[in-house]
Amino acid sequence: MIDEPHDGASSLGEAKETVVALGRRLAADRLVVGTAGNVSVRTGGLVAMSPSGIPFDEIDAADVAVLGLDGTRLSGLAPSSETPLHLAVYARTDAGAVVHHHGLHSAAVSTVVDELPAIHYYVTQLGGPPRVARYATYGTPELAESVDAALAGRTAALLQNHGAVAYGRTPAEAYARAELVEWLCATWATASRLGSPRILTEDELAAVRERAAQE
């Protein structure tokens, strides 16, 4: 175990509790099956990460892994196998939290497109239509690199034949974006069953961004 810094103890404790709460929410929202998916929260130079191989409803704060930004485990159980993916996001962005899920629609859509079509103007909330990171074995540096590339200029991405990932400055923002990816995928999948979806153009998306900037 580590001795938490006096001025950061409460924030680290809150980060671990948040990991537990978000993991349980993923399970309740049916965005994961079994022990799939993972959540992390950053506080200063530390990352609280959901542990590997344990159902979210069985995890408590003491189980949550605490890592340095270099991946060194400082306390808790063994972290998720997707730790390289999470650490890559923290290395490149100002993320305060990362959420990775295996939502049904996200996983399905990731098998048929290279980029989620702009089915709704909400894609602008993610920096643009989420790209699909090319397939690599889970938990590998190759997958982390693939996701890193897909996230350039975006706050969410799909993982080919796998699921979705999103990050935010706060845990609430990261989770909301992860939910949004699943909703956008469900919308596109539903529309595709009805016919040929009308896709928003770059000019239409630019107009949305301009309008949002004025609010």
C-alpha positions as a Python dict, from the first residue, in 0.01 Angstrom:
ca = {
    (1, 'M'): (0, 0, 0),
    (2, 'I'): (106, 361, -47),
    (3, 'D'): (85, 656, 186),
    (4, 'E'): (-144, 903, 12),
    (5, 'P'): (-19, 1264, 8),
    (6, 'H'): (-185, 1461, 286),
    (7, 'D'): (-322, 1727, 51),
    (8, 'G'): (-437, 1474, -208),
    (9, 'A'): (-575, 1192, 6),
    (10, 'S'): (-938, 1292, -28),
    (11, 'S'): (-910, 1343, -405),
    (12, 'L'): (-752, 1000, -450),
    (13, 'G'): (-1015, 845, -229),
    (14, 'E'): (-1287, 1016, -431),
    (15, 'A'): (-1125, 895, -754),
    (16, 'K'): (-1137, 535, -634),
    (17, 'E'): (-1500, 568, -526),
    (18, 'T'): (-1583, 722, -864),
    (19, 'V'): (-1425, 429, -1047),
    (20, 'V'): (-1647, 194, -847),
    (21, 'A'): (-1960, 401, -912),
    (22, 'L'): (-1899, 439, -1286),
    (23, 'G'): (-1824, 70, -1323),
    (24, 'R'): (-2151, -21, -1159),
    (25, 'R'): (-2329, 228, -1381),
    (26, 'L'): (-2177, 69, -1691),
    (27, 'A'): (-2316, -266, -1580),
    (28, 'A'): (-2656, -120, -1492),
    (29, 'D'): (-2676, 55, -1830),
    (30, 'R'): (-2586, -275, -2001),
    (31, 'L'): (-2281, -127, -2168),
    (32, 'V'): (-2066, -418, -2049),
    (33, 'V'): (-2107, -793, -2012),
    (34, 'G'): (-1935, -987, -1734),
    (35, 'T'): (-1595, -836, -1659),
    (36, 'A'): (-1568, -644, -1987),
    (37, 'G'): (-1502, -270, -2003),
    (38, 'N'): (-1296, -50, -1774),
    (39, 'V'): (-1289, 292, -1611),
    (40, 'S'): (-1012, 517, -1486),
    (41, 'V'): (-994, 853, -1311),
    (42, 'R'): (-686, 1071, -1290),
    (43, 'T'): (-596, 1279, -986),
    (44, 'G'): (-270, 1469, -1017),
    (45, 'G'): (4, 1227, -1113),
    (46, 'L'): (-198, 921, -1015),
    (47, 'V'): (-458, 712, -1196),
    (48, 'A'): (-729, 509, -1023),
    (49, 'M'): (-809, 213, -1250),
    (50, 'S'): (-1074, -57, -1234),
    (51, 'P'): (-917, -396, -1153),
    (52, 'S'): (-888, -684, -1396),
    (53, 'G'): (-1123, -982, -1410),
    (54, 'I'): (-1377, -879, -1145),
    (55, 'P'): (-1745, -799, -1214),
    (56, 'F'): (-1817, -435, -1144),
    (57, 'D'): (-2080, -513, -883),
    (58, 'E'): (-1816, -696, -676),
    (59, 'I'): (-1555, -419, -677),
    (60, 'D'): (-1504, -184, -384),
    (61, 'A'): (-1269, 111, -342),
    (62, 'A'): (-995, -99, -180),
    (63, 'D'): (-978, -314, -495),
    (64, 'V'): (-922, -21, -730),
    (65, 'A'): (-567, -10, -865),
    (66, 'V'): (-366, 308, -814),
    (67, 'L'): (-102, 365, -1081),
    (68, 'G'): (161, 619, -1165),
    (69, 'L'): (134, 775, -1510),
    (70, 'D'): (414, 540, -1616),
    (71, 'G'): (194, 240, -1531),
    (72, 'T'): (365, 144, -1206),
    (73, 'R'): (112, -14, -970),
    (74, 'L'): (124, 151, -629),
    (75, 'S'): (-173, -12, -457),
    (76, 'G'): (-489, -213, -515),
    (77, 'L'): (-544, -520, -728),
    (78, 'A'): (-398, -583, -1074),
    (79, 'P'): (-536, -314, -1307),
    (80, 'S'): (-742, -369, -1619),
    (81, 'S'): (-567, -523, -1917),
    (82, 'E'): (-652, -204, -2107),
    (83, 'T'): (-424, 6, -1887),
    (84, 'P'): (-197, 93, -2185),
    (85, 'L'): (-496, 243, -2367),
    (86, 'H'): (-595, 459, -2070),
    (87, 'L'): (-240, 578, -2004),
    (88, 'A'): (-198, 671, -2371),
    (89, 'V'): (-503, 895, -2345),
    (90, 'Y'): (-370, 1066, -2033),
    (91, 'A'): (-31, 1116, -2196),
    (92, 'R'): (-178, 1298, -2496),
    (93, 'T'): (-476, 1488, -2357),
    (94, 'D'): (-604, 1681, -2057),
    (95, 'A'): (-838, 1393, -1971),
    (96, 'G'): (-952, 1356, -1612),
    (97, 'A'): (-1129, 1026, -1678),
    (98, 'V'): (-1155, 753, -1942),
    (99, 'V'): (-1447, 515, -1999),
    (100, 'H'): (-1424, 206, -2221),
    (101, 'H'): (-1733, -5, -2285),
    (102, 'H'): (-1858, -290, -2504),
    (103, 'G'): (-2201, -149, -2582),
    (104, 'L'): (-2396, -367, -2825),
    (105, 'H'): (-2446, -100, -3089),
    (106, 'S'): (-2094, 38, -3059),
    (107, 'A'): (-1944, -309, -3100),
    (108, 'A'): (-2172, -390, -3394),
    (109, 'V'): (-2116, -66, -3582),
    (110, 'S'): (-1739, -96, -3532),
    (111, 'T'): (-1745, -405, -3756),
    (112, 'V'): (-1891, -233, -4063),
    (113, 'V'): (-1758, 125, -4090),
    (114, 'D'): (-1426, 309, -4067),
    (115, 'E'): (-1595, 616, -3923),
    (116, 'L'): (-1941, 653, -3773),
    (117, 'P'): (-2143, 856, -4027),
    (118, 'A'): (-2265, 1196, -3909),
    (119, 'I'): (-2617, 1072, -3846),
    (120, 'H'): (-2691, 1350, -3594),
    (121, 'Y'): (-2541, 1687, -3513),
    (122, 'Y'): (-2449, 1557, -3167),
    (123, 'V'): (-2131, 1421, -3326),
    (124, 'T'): (-1996, 1775, -3285),
    (125, 'Q'): (-1995, 1717, -2908),
    (126, 'L'): (-1722, 1458, -2967),
    (127, 'G'): (-1510, 1675, -3196),
    (128, 'G'): (-1665, 1512, -3503),
    (129, 'P'): (-1782, 1168, -3616),
    (130, 'P'): (-1600, 902, -3412),
    (131, 'R'): (-1339, 711, -3608),
    (132, 'V'): (-1291, 335, -3580),
    (133, 'A'): (-951, 236, -3444),
    (134, 'R'): (-808, -51, -3648),
    (135, 'Y'): (-823, -389, -3481),
    (136, 'A'): (-551, -507, -3246),
    (137, 'T'): (-552, -761, -2964),
    (138, 'Y'): (-699, -622, -2644),
    (139, 'G'): (-458, -492, -2383),
    (140, 'T'): (-167, -450, -2624),
    (141, 'P'): (46, -145, -2702),
    (142, 'E'): (-70, -185, -3062),
    (143, 'L'): (-431, -130, -2960),
    (144, 'A'): (-332, 172, -2751),
    (145, 'E'): (-151, 319, -3052),
    (146, 'S'): (-446, 250, -3280),
    (147, 'V'): (-689, 419, -3042),
    (148, 'D'): (-452, 712, -2994),
    (149, 'A'): (-455, 773, -3369),
    (150, 'A'): (-834, 744, -3390),
    (151, 'L'): (-876, 998, -3109),
    (152, 'A'): (-678, 1273, -3282),
    (153, 'G'): (-909, 1574, -3273),
    (154, 'R'): (-1184, 1364, -3109),
    (155, 'T'): (-1293, 1281, -2755),
    (156, 'A'): (-1434, 938, -2844),
    (157, 'A'): (-1363, 652, -3081),
    (158, 'L'): (-1487, 308, -3172),
    (159, 'L'): (-1257, 6, -3150),
    (160, 'Q'): (-1293, -231, -3445),
    (161, 'N'): (-1477, -552, -3349),
    (162, 'H'): (-1452, -447, -2985),
    (163, 'G'): (-1640, -148, -2844),
    (164, 'A'): (-1595, 222, -2769),
    (165, 'V'): (-1384, 459, -2561),
    (166, 'A'): (-1437, 819, -2452),
    (167, 'Y'): (-1260, 1065, -2227),
    (168, 'G'): (-1348, 1390, -2057),
    (169, 'R'): (-1212, 1650, -1822),
    (170, 'T'): (-1437, 1505, -1552),
    (171, 'P'): (-1575, 1155, -1490),
    (172, 'A'): (-1927, 1280, -1563),
    (173, 'E'): (-1818, 1423, -1897),
    (174, 'A'): (-1631, 1104, -1992),
    (175, 'Y'): (-1932, 889, -1910),
    (176, 'A'): (-2173, 1115, -2096),
    (177, 'R'): (-1956, 1095, -2406),
    (178, 'A'): (-1932, 717, -2379),
    (179, 'E'): (-2311, 701, -2359),
    (180, 'L'): (-2342, 936, -2654),
    (181, 'V'): (-2127, 713, -2875),
    (182, 'E'): (-2359, 421, -2802),
    (183, 'W'): (-2668, 635, -2875),
    (184, 'L'): (-2523, 760, -3204),
    (185, 'C'): (-2439, 403, -3308),
    (186, 'A'): (-2789, 288, -3217),
    (187, 'T'): (-2941, 575, -3414),
    (188, 'W'): (-2735, 495, -3723),
    (189, 'A'): (-2806, 122, -3698),
    (190, 'T'): (-3179, 184, -3660),
    (191, 'A'): (-3191, 429, -3950),
    (192, 'S'): (-2995, 189, -4170),
    (193, 'R'): (-3258, -78, -4116),
    (194, 'L'): (-3526, 166, -4229),
    (195, 'G'): (-3348, 274, -4547),
    (196, 'S'): (-3051, 485, -4656),
    (197, 'P'): (-2983, 741, -4380),
    (198, 'R'): (-2935, 1104, -4474),
    (199, 'I'): (-2590, 1205, -4346),
    (200, 'L'): (-2505, 1560, -4240),
    (201, 'T'): (-2247, 1740, -4452),
    (202, 'E'): (-1933, 1912, -4328),
    (203, 'D'): (-2099, 2250, -4396),
    (204, 'E'): (-2399, 2151, -4186),
    (205, 'L'): (-2176, 2038, -3901),
    (206, 'A'): (-1975, 2361, -3927),
    (207, 'A'): (-2298, 2558, -3890),
    (208, 'V'): (-2377, 2363, -3574),
    (209, 'R'): (-2035, 2441, -3429),
    (210, 'E'): (-2079, 2808, -3511),
    (211, 'R'): (-2421, 2816, -3348),
    (212, 'A'): (-2289, 2639, -3037),
    (213, 'A'): (-2003, 2888, -3008),
    (214, 'Q'): (-2254, 3171, -2991),
    (215, 'E'): (-2444, 3023, -2696),
}
